[in-house]
């Protein structure tokens, strides 16, 4: 189990450079990088996954949120956190094989409910459940 008193900066042992542009997304990601994991809101977790920041550390937290409601509306629309997780590629999941398997089971279990949600493109679910990329010992085969 991960120590939720540590920040992403502490977990990954590196600073995130301050945002060069005045953007809500970049500013929020920068601030979230400094906070202890236990202080990250669902919105920050969704945003960090969308920016592919700290994936290894925050995927378990994201899946805990999805376990409480697969189509949870975190920021913008029902299923937005789910959509961000579905957009991750196999390389993004590489350090979280147990979470990938957990997420696959969740998506399979809720496939009908997800398919009925007009905010989630059906192709995202299809591409996740039937990927065209295959992991190999030498990398990703496309």
N, CA, C and O atoms as a GROMACS GRO file, in nm:
protein
  568
    1UNK      N    1   0.084  -0.119   0.000
    1UNK     CA    2   0.000   0.000   0.000
    1UNK      C    3   0.088   0.125   0.000
    1UNK      O    4   0.192   0.129   0.066
    2UNK      N    5   0.047   0.220  -0.072
    2UNK     CA    6   0.120   0.346  -0.090
    2UNK      C    7   0.099   0.441   0.028
    2UNK      O    8  -0.010   0.448   0.084
    3UNK      N    9   0.203   0.514   0.064
    3UNK     CA   10   0.196   0.612   0.172
    3UNK      C   11   0.125   0.737   0.119
    3UNK      O   12   0.181   0.811   0.038
    4UNK      N   13   0.002   0.761   0.165
    4UNK     CA   14  -0.075   0.874   0.112
    4UNK      C   15  -0.037   1.008   0.175
    4UNK      O   16  -0.099   1.110   0.145
    5UNK      N   17   0.064   1.009   0.262
    5UNK     CA   18   0.112   1.135   0.317
    5UNK      C   19   0.218   1.198   0.227
    5UNK      O   20   0.256   1.313   0.245
    6UNK      N   21   0.266   1.121   0.130
    6UNK     CA   22   0.369   1.170   0.038
    6UNK      C   23   0.305   1.233  -0.085
    6UNK      O   24   0.195   1.195  -0.126
    7UNK      N   25   0.374   1.329  -0.143
    7UNK     CA   26   0.329   1.394  -0.265
    7UNK      C   27   0.387   1.321  -0.386
    7UNK      O   28   0.476   1.237  -0.372
    8UNK      N   29   0.335   1.352  -0.503
    8UNK     CA   30   0.392   1.296  -0.626
    8UNK      C   31   0.538   1.337  -0.641
    8UNK      O   32   0.621   1.260  -0.689
    9UNK      N   33   0.568   1.459  -0.600
    9UNK     CA   34   0.708   1.507  -0.605
    9UNK      C   35   0.797   1.415  -0.522
    9UNK      O   36   0.906   1.379  -0.565
   10UNK      N   37   0.751   1.378  -0.404
   10UNK     CA   38   0.830   1.290  -0.317
   10UNK      C   39   0.836   1.147  -0.371
   10UNK      O   40   0.940   1.083  -0.366
   11UNK      N   41   0.724   1.098  -0.422
   11UNK     CA   42   0.718   0.961  -0.475
   11UNK      C   43   0.811   0.945  -0.595
   11UNK      O   44   0.885   0.847  -0.605
   12UNK      N   45   0.806   1.042  -0.687
   12UNK     CA   46   0.885   1.031  -0.809
   12UNK      C   47   1.023   1.094  -0.797
   12UNK      O   48   1.107   1.079  -0.886
   13UNK      N   49   1.047   1.166  -0.687
   13UNK     CA   50   1.179   1.222  -0.663
   13UNK      C   51   1.222   1.328  -0.761
   13UNK      O   52   1.341   1.344  -0.790
   14UNK      N   53   1.124   1.402  -0.812
   14UNK     CA   54   1.160   1.510  -0.904
   14UNK      C   55   1.057   1.621  -0.897
   14UNK      O   56   0.940   1.601  -0.867
   15UNK      N   57   1.107   1.738  -0.927
   15UNK     CA   58   1.021   1.857  -0.930
   15UNK      C   59   0.949   1.864  -1.064
   15UNK      O   60   1.000   1.818  -1.167
   16UNK      N   61   0.832   1.920  -1.062
   16UNK     CA   62   0.763   1.954  -1.186
   16UNK      C   63   0.794   2.101  -1.209
   16UNK      O   64   0.775   2.183  -1.119
   17UNK      N   65   0.842   2.136  -1.327
   17UNK     CA   66   0.871   2.278  -1.350
   17UNK      C   67   0.744   2.362  -1.342
   17UNK      O   68   0.638   2.317  -1.384
   18UNK      N   69   0.755   2.484  -1.288
   18UNK     CA   70   0.637   2.571  -1.284
   18UNK      C   71   0.584   2.592  -1.426
   18UNK      O   72   0.662   2.597  -1.522
   19UNK      N   73   0.453   2.605  -1.440
   19UNK     CA   74   0.395   2.622  -1.574
   19UNK      C   75   0.445   2.750  -1.641
   19UNK      O   76   0.448   2.857  -1.580
   20UNK      N   77   0.483   2.736  -1.767
   20UNK     CA   78   0.530   2.850  -1.844
   20UNK      C   79   0.412   2.935  -1.893
   20UNK      O   80   0.426   3.055  -1.915
   21UNK      N   81   0.297   2.870  -1.910
   21UNK     CA   82   0.176   2.940  -1.956
   21UNK      C   83   0.078   2.953  -1.840
   21UNK      O   84   0.073   2.867  -1.752
   22UNK      N   85   0.001   3.059  -1.841
   22UNK     CA   86  -0.105   3.075  -1.742
   22UNK      C   87  -0.226   2.996  -1.790
   22UNK      O   88  -0.310   3.046  -1.864
   23UNK      N   89  -0.233   2.874  -1.747
   23UNK     CA   90  -0.342   2.785  -1.785
   23UNK      C   91  -0.393   2.716  -1.660
   23UNK      O   92  -0.314   2.673  -1.575
   24UNK      N   93  -0.525   2.705  -1.648
   24UNK     CA   94  -0.584   2.638  -1.532
   24UNK      C   95  -0.531   2.495  -1.519
   24UNK      O   96  -0.494   2.453  -1.410
   25UNK      N   97  -0.527   2.423  -1.629
   25UNK     CA   98  -0.484   2.283  -1.626
   25UNK      C   99  -0.340   2.271  -1.578
   25UNK      O  100  -0.310   2.192  -1.489
   26UNK      N  101  -0.250   2.350  -1.636
   26UNK     CA  102  -0.109   2.342  -1.598
   26UNK      C  103  -0.086   2.388  -1.454
   26UNK      O  104  -0.009   2.326  -1.380
   27UNK      N  105  -0.152   2.494  -1.414
   27UNK     CA  106  -0.140   2.545  -1.277
   27UNK      C  107  -0.192   2.442  -1.177
   27UNK      O  108  -0.129   2.418  -1.074
   28UNK      N  109  -0.305   2.381  -1.208
   28UNK     CA  110  -0.365   2.282  -1.119
   28UNK      C  111  -0.278   2.158  -1.110
   28UNK      O  112  -0.258   2.105  -1.000
   29UNK      N  113  -0.225   2.110  -1.222
   29UNK     CA  114  -0.136   1.993  -1.220
   29UNK      C  115  -0.011   2.024  -1.138
   29UNK      O  116   0.035   1.939  -1.061
   30UNK      N  117   0.044   2.142  -1.154
   30UNK     CA  118   0.164   2.182  -1.080
   30UNK      C  119   0.136   2.181  -0.929
   30UNK      O  120   0.216   2.128  -0.852
   31UNK      N  121   0.025   2.238  -0.887
   31UNK     CA  122  -0.009   2.242  -0.744
   31UNK      C  123  -0.037   2.101  -0.690
   31UNK      O  124   0.004   2.067  -0.579
   32UNK      N  125  -0.106   2.020  -0.770
   32UNK     CA  126  -0.138   1.884  -0.727
   32UNK      C  127  -0.012   1.800  -0.708
   32UNK      O  128  -0.007   1.715  -0.620
   33UNK      N  129   0.090   1.825  -0.789
   33UNK     CA  130   0.216   1.752  -0.781
   33UNK      C  131   0.282   1.770  -0.644
   33UNK      O  132   0.355   1.684  -0.597
   34UNK      N  133   0.254   1.884  -0.580
   34UNK     CA  134   0.317   1.917  -0.451
   34UNK      C  135   0.237   1.865  -0.331
   34UNK      O  136   0.291   1.858  -0.220
   35UNK      N  137   0.110   1.829  -0.350
   35UNK     CA  138   0.022   1.793  -0.238
   35UNK      C  139   0.036   1.646  -0.199
   35UNK      O  140   0.067   1.562  -0.283
   36UNK      N  141   0.015   1.616  -0.070
   36UNK     CA  142   0.008   1.474  -0.030
   36UNK      C  143  -0.107   1.406  -0.106
   36UNK      O  144  -0.210   1.468  -0.133
   37UNK      N  145  -0.088   1.281  -0.139
   37UNK     CA  146  -0.191   1.208  -0.215
   37UNK      C  147  -0.327   1.214  -0.146
   37UNK      O  148  -0.430   1.227  -0.213
   38UNK      N  149  -0.328   1.206  -0.014
   38UNK     CA  150  -0.457   1.205   0.057
   38UNK      C  151  -0.534   1.335   0.039
   38UNK      O  152  -0.655   1.339   0.062
   39UNK      N  153  -0.466   1.443  -0.002
   39UNK     CA  154  -0.531   1.573  -0.020
   39UNK      C  155  -0.575   1.597  -0.164
   39UNK      O  156  -0.630   1.703  -0.195
   40UNK      N  157  -0.552   1.501  -0.252
   40UNK     CA  158  -0.594   1.518  -0.392
   40UNK      C  159  -0.743   1.488  -0.406
   40UNK      O  160  -0.791   1.382  -0.366
   41UNK      N  161  -0.814   1.583  -0.463
   41UNK     CA  162  -0.957   1.563  -0.488
   41UNK      C  163  -0.975   1.474  -0.611
   41UNK      O  164  -0.881   1.450  -0.686
   42UNK      N  165  -1.096   1.424  -0.629
   42UNK     CA  166  -1.127   1.345  -0.748
   42UNK      C  167  -1.101   1.427  -0.874
   42UNK      O  168  -1.054   1.374  -0.975
   43UNK      N  169  -1.131   1.556  -0.870
   43UNK     CA  170  -1.106   1.644  -0.985
   43UNK      C  171  -0.958   1.649  -1.020
   43UNK      O  172  -0.920   1.642  -1.137
   44UNK      N  173  -0.873   1.660  -0.918
   44UNK     CA  174  -0.728   1.667  -0.941
   44UNK      C  175  -0.677   1.534  -0.998
   44UNK      O  176  -0.592   1.532  -1.087
   45UNK      N  177  -0.730   1.424  -0.946
   45UNK     CA  178  -0.690   1.292  -0.995
   45UNK      C  179  -0.728   1.278  -1.142
   45UNK      O  180  -0.647   1.230  -1.222
   46UNK      N  181  -0.849   1.318  -1.177
   46UNK     CA  182  -0.895   1.312  -1.316
   46UNK      C  183  -0.806   1.398  -1.406
   46UNK      O  184  -0.766   1.356  -1.515
   47UNK      N  185  -0.776   1.518  -1.360
   47UNK     CA  186  -0.694   1.610  -1.437
   47UNK      C  187  -0.552   1.554  -1.456
   47UNK      O  188  -0.496   1.560  -1.565
   48UNK      N  189  -0.494   1.499  -1.350
   48UNK     CA  190  -0.359   1.443  -1.359
   48UNK      C  191  -0.354   1.324  -1.455
   48UNK      O  192  -0.258   1.309  -1.530
   49UNK      N  193  -0.457   1.240  -1.453
   49UNK     CA  194  -0.460   1.128  -1.546
   49UNK      C  195  -0.471   1.180  -1.688
   49UNK      O  196  -0.404   1.128  -1.778
   50UNK      N  197  -0.554   1.280  -1.710
   50UNK     CA  198  -0.567   1.338  -1.844
   50UNK      C  199  -0.437   1.398  -1.894
   50UNK      O  200  -0.412   1.400  -2.015
   51UNK      N  201  -0.354   1.448  -1.803
   51UNK     CA  202  -0.223   1.505  -1.840
   51UNK      C  203  -0.111   1.401  -1.833
   51UNK      O  204   0.004   1.432  -1.862
   52UNK      N  205  -0.145   1.279  -1.794
   52UNK     CA  206  -0.049   1.169  -1.780
   52UNK      C  207   0.063   1.206  -1.683
   52UNK      O  208   0.181   1.182  -1.710
   53UNK      N  209   0.024   1.263  -1.570
   53UNK     CA  210   0.119   1.302  -1.465
   53UNK      C  211   0.100   1.210  -1.344
   53UNK      O  212  -0.009   1.202  -1.288
   54UNK      N  213   0.205   1.142  -1.304
   54UNK     CA  214   0.199   1.060  -1.184
   54UNK      C  215   0.109   0.940  -1.193
   54UNK      O  216   0.055   0.893  -1.093
   55UNK      N  217   0.093   0.889  -1.314
   55UNK     CA  218  -0.002   0.778  -1.338
   55UNK      C  219   0.019   0.661  -1.242
   55UNK      O  220  -0.076   0.611  -1.182
   56UNK      N  221   0.143   0.618  -1.228
   56UNK     CA  222   0.171   0.500  -1.146
   56UNK      C  223   0.113   0.515  -1.005
   56UNK      O  224   0.060   0.420  -0.949
   57UNK      N  225   0.123   0.634  -0.949
   57UNK     CA  226   0.080   0.657  -0.812
   57UNK      C  227  -0.070   0.683  -0.799
   57UNK      O  228  -0.130   0.649  -0.697
   58UNK      N  229  -0.131   0.744  -0.901
   58UNK     CA  230  -0.271   0.784  -0.884
   58UNK      C  231  -0.373   0.689  -0.947
   58UNK      O  232  -0.492   0.701  -0.920
   59UNK      N  233  -0.328   0.596  -1.031
   59UNK     CA  234  -0.424   0.501  -1.089
   59UNK      C  235  -0.502   0.424  -0.983
   59UNK      O  236  -0.623   0.409  -0.997
   60UNK      N  237  -0.438   0.373  -0.877
   60UNK     CA  238  -0.518   0.302  -0.776
   60UNK      C  239  -0.627   0.391  -0.715
   60UNK      O  240  -0.737   0.344  -0.686
   61UNK      N  241  -0.596   0.518  -0.696
   61UNK     CA  242  -0.694   0.611  -0.641
   61UNK      C  243  -0.809   0.633  -0.740
   61UNK      O  244  -0.925   0.638  -0.700
   62UNK      N  245  -0.776   0.647  -0.867
   62UNK     CA  246  -0.878   0.665  -0.970
   62UNK      C  247  -0.971   0.544  -0.976
   62UNK      O  248  -1.093   0.559  -0.989
   63UNK      N  249  -0.913   0.425  -0.968
   63UNK     CA  250  -0.995   0.304  -0.975
   63UNK      C  251  -1.085   0.290  -0.852
   63UNK      O  252  -1.196   0.236  -0.861
   64UNK      N  253  -1.038   0.337  -0.737
   64UNK     CA  254  -1.124   0.336  -0.618
   64UNK      C  255  -1.246   0.427  -0.639
   64UNK      O  256  -1.356   0.392  -0.597
   65UNK      N  257  -1.226   0.540  -0.703
   65UNK     CA  258  -1.337   0.631  -0.734
   65UNK      C  259  -1.433   0.563  -0.831
   65UNK      O  260  -1.555   0.567  -0.812
   66UNK      N  261  -1.379   0.501  -0.936
   66UNK     CA  262  -1.463   0.434  -1.036
   66UNK      C  263  -1.538   0.316  -0.976
   66UNK      O  264  -1.649   0.284  -1.020
   67UNK      N  265  -1.480   0.251  -0.877
   67UNK     CA  266  -1.547   0.137  -0.812
   67UNK      C  267  -1.673   0.184  -0.739
   67UNK      O  268  -1.767   0.106  -0.721
   68UNK      N  269  -1.675   0.309  -0.697
   68UNK     CA  270  -1.794   0.364  -0.629
   68UNK      C  271  -1.899   0.411  -0.729
   68UNK      O  272  -2.015   0.431  -0.693
   69UNK      N  273  -1.860   0.429  -0.855
   69UNK     CA  274  -1.953   0.473  -0.958
   69UNK      C  275  -1.880   0.483  -1.090
   69UNK      O  276  -1.809   0.580  -1.114
   70UNK      N  277  -1.898   0.386  -1.175
   70UNK     CA  278  -1.820   0.378  -1.299
   70UNK      C  279  -1.841   0.501  -1.388
   70UNK      O  280  -1.751   0.541  -1.462
   71UNK      N  281  -1.959   0.562  -1.380
   71UNK     CA  282  -1.988   0.681  -1.462
   71UNK      C  283  -1.987   0.808  -1.378
   71UNK      O  284  -2.060   0.904  -1.407
   72UNK      N  285  -1.906   0.808  -1.274
   72UNK     CA  286  -1.897   0.926  -1.188
   72UNK      C  287  -1.864   1.051  -1.270
   72UNK      O  288  -1.776   1.048  -1.357
   73UNK      N  289  -1.934   1.160  -1.241
   73UNK     CA  290  -1.906   1.289  -1.306
   73UNK      C  291  -1.811   1.364  -1.214
   73UNK      O  292  -1.851   1.413  -1.109
   74UNK      N  293  -1.686   1.374  -1.255
   74UNK     CA  294  -1.584   1.434  -1.172
   74UNK      C  295  -1.564   1.582  -1.208
   74UNK      O  296  -1.565   1.668  -1.119
   75UNK      N  297  -1.547   1.611  -1.334
   75UNK     CA  298  -1.518   1.749  -1.377
   75UNK      C  299  -1.624   1.805  -1.472
   75UNK      O  300  -1.679   1.912  -1.448
   76UNK      N  301  -1.651   1.733  -1.578
   76UNK     CA  302  -1.728   1.791  -1.688
   76UNK      C  303  -1.854   1.715  -1.729
   76UNK      O  304  -1.954   1.777  -1.764
   77UNK      N  305  -1.851   1.583  -1.725
   77UNK     CA  306  -1.964   1.505  -1.775
   77UNK      C  307  -1.963   1.367  -1.711
   77UNK      O  308  -1.859   1.323  -1.662
   78UNK      N  309  -2.077   1.298  -1.710
   78UNK     CA  310  -2.080   1.162  -1.652
   78UNK      C  311  -1.979   1.073  -1.724
   78UNK      O  312  -1.978   1.064  -1.847
   79UNK      N  313  -1.895   1.008  -1.646
   79UNK     CA  314  -1.797   0.916  -1.703
   79UNK      C  315  -1.666   0.982  -1.744
   79UNK      O  316  -1.585   0.919  -1.812
   80UNK      N  317  -1.642   1.107  -1.704
   80UNK     CA  318  -1.520   1.174  -1.750
   80UNK      C  319  -1.392   1.109  -1.696
   80UNK      O  320  -1.293   1.101  -1.768
   81UNK      N  321  -1.393   1.063  -1.572
   81UNK     CA  322  -1.275   0.993  -1.520
   81UNK      C  323  -1.257   0.860  -1.592
   81UNK      O  324  -1.145   0.822  -1.627
   82UNK      N  325  -1.366   0.790  -1.614
   82UNK     CA  326  -1.362   0.665  -1.691
   82UNK      C  327  -1.301   0.690  -1.829
   82UNK      O  328  -1.214   0.614  -1.873
   83UNK      N  329  -1.346   0.794  -1.897
   83UNK     CA  330  -1.295   0.825  -2.031
   83UNK      C  331  -1.144   0.853  -2.027
   83UNK      O  332  -1.071   0.807  -2.115
   84UNK      N  333  -1.098   0.926  -1.926
   84UNK     CA  334  -0.954   0.954  -1.916
   84UNK      C  335  -0.876   0.824  -1.897
   84UNK      O  336  -0.769   0.807  -1.956
   85UNK      N  337  -0.928   0.733  -1.816
   85UNK     CA  338  -0.860   0.604  -1.797
   85UNK      C  339  -0.864   0.519  -1.924
   85UNK      O  340  -0.767   0.451  -1.956
   86UNK      N  341  -0.975   0.524  -1.995
   86UNK     CA  342  -0.985   0.449  -2.121
   86UNK      C  343  -0.888   0.503  -2.227
   86UNK      O  344  -0.845   0.428  -2.315
   87UNK      N  345  -0.855   0.631  -2.220
   87UNK     CA  346  -0.764   0.692  -2.318
   87UNK      C  347  -0.616   0.657  -2.293
   87UNK      O  348  -0.532   0.679  -2.380
   88UNK      N  349  -0.586   0.604  -2.176
   88UNK     CA  350  -0.448   0.564  -2.149
   88UNK      C  351  -0.409   0.449  -2.240
   88UNK      O  352  -0.492   0.362  -2.270
   89UNK      N  353  -0.284   0.447  -2.283
   89UNK     CA  354  -0.241   0.335  -2.367
   89UNK      C  355  -0.170   0.230  -2.281
   89UNK      O  356  -0.151   0.251  -2.161
   90UNK      N  357  -0.132   0.119  -2.341
   90UNK     CA  358  -0.071   0.012  -2.264
   90UNK      C  359   0.059   0.054  -2.197
   90UNK      O  360   0.092   0.005  -2.089
   91UNK      N  361   0.133   0.144  -2.258
   91UNK     CA  362   0.256   0.195  -2.198
   91UNK      C  363   0.224   0.268  -2.069
   91UNK      O  364   0.299   0.257  -1.972
   92UNK      N  365   0.115   0.344  -2.066
   92UNK     CA  366   0.075   0.416  -1.946
   92UNK      C  367   0.040   0.320  -1.831
   92UNK      O  368   0.060   0.353  -1.714
   93UNK      N  369  -0.010   0.205  -1.865
   93UNK     CA  370  -0.051   0.106  -1.764
   93UNK      C  371   0.065   0.013  -1.725
   93UNK      O  372   0.050  -0.066  -1.633
   94UNK      N  373   0.179   0.022  -1.793
   94UNK     CA  374   0.287  -0.076  -1.778
   94UNK      C  375   0.331  -0.097  -1.633
   94UNK      O  376   0.361  -0.210  -1.594
   95UNK      N  377   0.336   0.008  -1.554
   95UNK     CA  378   0.380  -0.005  -1.416
   95UNK      C  379   0.266  -0.040  -1.321
   95UNK      O  380   0.287  -0.048  -1.200
   96UNK      N  381   0.148  -0.060  -1.374
   96UNK     CA  382   0.031  -0.092  -1.292
   96UNK      C  383  -0.045  -0.212  -1.348
   96UNK      O  384  -0.164  -0.201  -1.376
   97UNK      N  385   0.021  -0.327  -1.364
   97UNK     CA  386  -0.050  -0.441  -1.424
   97UNK      C  387  -0.170  -0.489  -1.342
   97UNK      O  388  -0.271  -0.530  -1.400
   98UNK      N  389  -0.161  -0.484  -1.210
   98UNK     CA  390  -0.274  -0.527  -1.128
   98UNK      C  391  -0.393  -0.431  -1.146
   98UNK      O  392  -0.508  -0.474  -1.152
   99UNK      N  393  -0.363  -0.301  -1.155
   99UNK     CA  394  -0.469  -0.203  -1.176
   99UNK      C  395  -0.529  -0.217  -1.316
   99UNK      O  396  -0.650  -0.200  -1.333
  100UNK      N  397  -0.447  -0.248  -1.415
  100UNK     CA  398  -0.499  -0.270  -1.550
  100UNK      C  399  -0.599  -0.386  -1.549
  100UNK      O  400  -0.707  -0.375  -1.607
  101UNK      N  401  -0.562  -0.495  -1.484
  101UNK     CA  402  -0.653  -0.609  -1.477
  101UNK      C  403  -0.780  -0.573  -1.400
  101UNK      O  404  -0.890  -0.612  -1.440
  102UNK      N  405  -0.767  -0.500  -1.292
  102UNK     CA  406  -0.884  -0.454  -1.215
  102UNK      C  407  -0.974  -0.366  -1.302
  102UNK      O  408  -1.096  -0.382  -1.301
  103UNK      N  409  -0.913  -0.274  -1.376
  103UNK     CA  410  -0.990  -0.184  -1.462
  103UNK      C  411  -1.060  -0.262  -1.572
  103UNK      O  412  -1.175  -0.234  -1.604
  104UNK      N  413  -0.991  -0.359  -1.631
  104UNK     CA  414  -1.055  -0.443  -1.736
  104UNK      C  415  -1.178  -0.513  -1.682
  104UNK      O  416  -1.282  -0.518  -1.748
  105UNK      N  417  -1.166  -0.568  -1.562
  105UNK     CA  418  -1.282  -0.636  -1.501
  105UNK      C  419  -1.396  -0.537  -1.478
  105UNK      O  420  -1.513  -0.571  -1.501
  106UNK      N  421  -1.363  -0.417  -1.433
  106UNK     CA  422  -1.466  -0.315  -1.410
  106UNK      C  423  -1.537  -0.279  -1.540
  106UNK      O  424  -1.660  -0.272  -1.545
  107UNK      N  425  -1.460  -0.256  -1.645
  107UNK     CA  426  -1.518  -0.218  -1.774
  107UNK      C  427  -1.604  -0.331  -1.829
  107UNK      O  428  -1.714  -0.307  -1.878
  108UNK      N  429  -1.555  -0.456  -1.821
  108UNK     CA  430  -1.636  -0.571  -1.866
  108UNK      C  431  -1.766  -0.579  -1.787
  108UNK      O  432  -1.874  -0.595  -1.845
  109UNK      N  433  -1.757  -0.566  -1.657
  109UNK     CA  434  -1.874  -0.577  -1.570
  109UNK      C  435  -1.979  -0.470  -1.601
  109UNK      O  436  -2.099  -0.497  -1.594
  110UNK      N  437  -1.935  -0.350  -1.635
  110UNK     CA  438  -2.026  -0.237  -1.658
  110UNK      C  439  -2.040  -0.202  -1.807
  110UNK      O  440  -2.086  -0.093  -1.840
  111UNK      N  441  -2.001  -0.293  -1.894
  111UNK     CA  442  -1.997  -0.263  -2.038
  111UNK      C  443  -2.131  -0.212  -2.092
  111UNK      O  444  -2.132  -0.116  -2.170
  112UNK      N  445  -2.242  -0.271  -2.054
  112UNK     CA  446  -2.373  -0.227  -2.103
  112UNK      C  447  -2.404  -0.086  -2.055
  112UNK      O  448  -2.452  -0.003  -2.132
  113UNK      N  449  -2.378  -0.060  -1.928
  113UNK     CA  450  -2.403   0.072  -1.870
  113UNK      C  451  -2.315   0.179  -1.938
  113UNK      O  452  -2.360   0.289  -1.968
  114UNK      N  453  -2.189   0.144  -1.961
  114UNK     CA  454  -2.096   0.237  -2.026
  114UNK      C  455  -2.140   0.263  -2.170
  114UNK      O  456  -2.138   0.378  -2.216
  115UNK      N  457  -2.180   0.158  -2.241
  115UNK     CA  458  -2.222   0.173  -2.381
  115UNK      C  459  -2.346   0.260  -2.394
  115UNK      O  460  -2.365   0.326  -2.496
  116UNK      N  461  -2.431   0.260  -2.291
  116UNK     CA  462  -2.553   0.341  -2.294
  116UNK      C  463  -2.525   0.488  -2.265
  116UNK      O  464  -2.612   0.573  -2.287
  117UNK      N  465  -2.407   0.519  -2.216
  117UNK     CA  466  -2.371   0.657  -2.182
  117UNK      C  467  -2.323   0.729  -2.308
  117UNK      O  468  -2.219   0.694  -2.365
  118UNK      N  469  -2.397   0.828  -2.351
  118UNK     CA  470  -2.364   0.895  -2.477
  118UNK      C  471  -2.237   0.980  -2.469
  118UNK      O  472  -2.180   1.015  -2.572
  119UNK      N  473  -2.191   1.012  -2.348
  119UNK     CA  474  -2.070   1.092  -2.333
  119UNK      C  475  -1.942   1.011  -2.355
  119UNK      O  476  -1.836   1.069  -2.381
  120UNK      N  477  -1.951   0.879  -2.345
  120UNK     CA  478  -1.834   0.792  -2.363
  120UNK      C  479  -1.839   0.734  -2.504
  120UNK      O  480  -1.928   0.655  -2.536
  121UNK      N  481  -1.744   0.772  -2.590
  121UNK     CA  482  -1.744   0.715  -2.726
  121UNK      C  483  -1.727   0.563  -2.721
  121UNK      O  484  -1.639   0.512  -2.652
  122UNK      N  485  -1.811   0.492  -2.793
  122UNK     CA  486  -1.805   0.345  -2.795
  122UNK      C  487  -1.668   0.295  -2.841
  122UNK      O  488  -1.624   0.188  -2.797
  123UNK      N  489  -1.602   0.370  -2.928
  123UNK     CA  490  -1.471   0.327  -2.977
  123UNK      C  491  -1.368   0.320  -2.864
  123UNK      O  492  -1.277   0.238  -2.869
  124UNK      N  493  -1.381   0.408  -2.761
  124UNK     CA  494  -1.288   0.404  -2.648
  124UNK      C  495  -1.299   0.270  -2.574
  124UNK      O  496  -1.198   0.209  -2.539
  125UNK      N  497  -1.421   0.227  -2.553
  125UNK     CA  498  -1.443   0.100  -2.483
  125UNK      C  499  -1.393  -0.015  -2.570
  125UNK      O  500  -1.325  -0.104  -2.521
  126UNK      N  501  -1.426  -0.013  -2.698
  126UNK     CA  502  -1.384  -0.120  -2.790
  126UNK      C  503  -1.232  -0.126  -2.800
  126UNK      O  504  -1.174  -0.235  -2.796
  127UNK      N  505  -1.168  -0.011  -2.812
  127UNK     CA  506  -1.021  -0.009  -2.822
  127UNK      C  507  -0.956  -0.056  -2.693
  127UNK      O  508  -0.849  -0.119  -2.696
  128UNK      N  509  -1.018  -0.028  -2.580
  128UNK     CA  510  -0.961  -0.073  -2.453
  128UNK      C  511  -0.979  -0.224  -2.437
  128UNK      O  512  -0.885  -0.294  -2.400
  129UNK      N  513  -1.099  -0.273  -2.464
  129UNK     CA  514  -1.125  -0.416  -2.445
  129UNK      C  515  -1.060  -0.503  -2.551
  129UNK      O  516  -1.031  -0.620  -2.526
  130UNK      N  517  -1.035  -0.447  -2.670
  130UNK     CA  518  -0.974  -0.522  -2.780
  130UNK      C  519  -0.860  -0.439  -2.840
  130UNK      O  520  -0.872  -0.390  -2.952
  131UNK      N  521  -0.751  -0.424  -2.765
  131UNK     CA  522  -0.643  -0.336  -2.810
  131UNK      C  523  -0.574  -0.388  -2.936
  131UNK      O  524  -0.566  -0.508  -2.960
  132UNK      N  525  -0.525  -0.294  -3.015
  132UNK     CA  526  -0.447  -0.330  -3.134
  132UNK      C  527  -0.298  -0.328  -3.101
  132UNK      O  528  -0.217  -0.372  -3.182
  133UNK      N  529  -0.263  -0.278  -2.983
  133UNK     CA  530  -0.124  -0.281  -2.937
  133UNK      C  531  -0.107  -0.404  -2.849
  133UNK      O  532  -0.192  -0.433  -2.765
  134UNK      N  533   0.001  -0.476  -2.868
  134UNK     CA  534   0.028  -0.593  -2.787
  134UNK      C  535   0.163  -0.577  -2.717
  134UNK      O  536   0.264  -0.551  -2.782
  135UNK      N  537   0.165  -0.592  -2.584
  135UNK     CA  538   0.293  -0.581  -2.515
  135UNK      C  539   0.380  -0.702  -2.545
  135UNK      O  540   0.330  -0.815  -2.549
  136UNK      N  541   0.508  -0.681  -2.567
  136UNK     CA  542   0.605  -0.788  -2.589
  136UNK      C  543   0.726  -0.757  -2.502
  136UNK      O  544   0.737  -0.646  -2.450
  137UNK      N  545   0.816  -0.853  -2.485
  137UNK     CA  546   0.938  -0.824  -2.406
  137UNK      C  547   1.022  -0.711  -2.464
  137UNK      O  548   1.100  -0.649  -2.392
  138UNK      N  549   1.006  -0.683  -2.592
  138UNK     CA  550   1.086  -0.578  -2.658
  138UNK      C  551   1.010  -0.445  -2.670
  138UNK      O  552   1.062  -0.350  -2.728
  139UNK      N  553   0.890  -0.437  -2.617
  139UNK     CA  554   0.813  -0.313  -2.627
  139UNK      C  555   0.673  -0.342  -2.678
  139UNK      O  556   0.623  -0.454  -2.667
  140UNK      N  557   0.612  -0.241  -2.733
  140UNK     CA  558   0.473  -0.252  -2.781
  140UNK      C  559   0.472  -0.288  -2.929
  140UNK      O  560   0.539  -0.223  -3.010
  141UNK      N  561   0.397  -0.390  -2.964
  141UNK     CA  562   0.379  -0.430  -3.103
  141UNK      C  563   0.248  -0.368  -3.152
  141UNK      O  564   0.143  -0.390  -3.091
  142UNK      N  565   0.253  -0.293  -3.260
  142UNK     CA  566   0.133  -0.228  -3.312
  142UNK      C  567   0.086  -0.296  -3.439
  142UNK      O  568  -0.014  -0.256  -3.498
   0.00000   0.00000   0.00000
